[in-house]
Amino acid sequence: MITYKFPEEKEYGEFYAKKLDDELSLQFLQNGIILDKSQAEHICHFFWAMVDASIEDENNGVKLQWNEGAEFWNEKLMNSISAHLEALDYEEEWENEVDKQ
């Protein structure tokens, strides 16, 4: 199960999973379980879609409920997700998505 360093990471990720209408990612953020390679790839893709959405929100002046800002929470959630994927031996899936960026 994924370990979050801060509870706000989970809240932040859930906010964007809902905004992006991504039920699979929302389930992962809530229960912390990845069942297979396909889900791991989906979570990797979601993370970068979330980053893009947060940048768009920032450019449009959207005020988030987290005072530290999107960049801060993106970084924290990136560390948690990538560490979790690595622990499950899905590091290659993470790296493949990073290379697309």
Secondary structure, 3 states (H helix, E strand, C coil): CCCCCCHHHHHHHHHHHHHCCCHHHHHHHHHCCCCCHHHHHHHHHHHHHHHHHHHHHHHCCCCCCCCCCHHHHHHHHHHHHHHHHHHCCCHHHHHHHHHHC
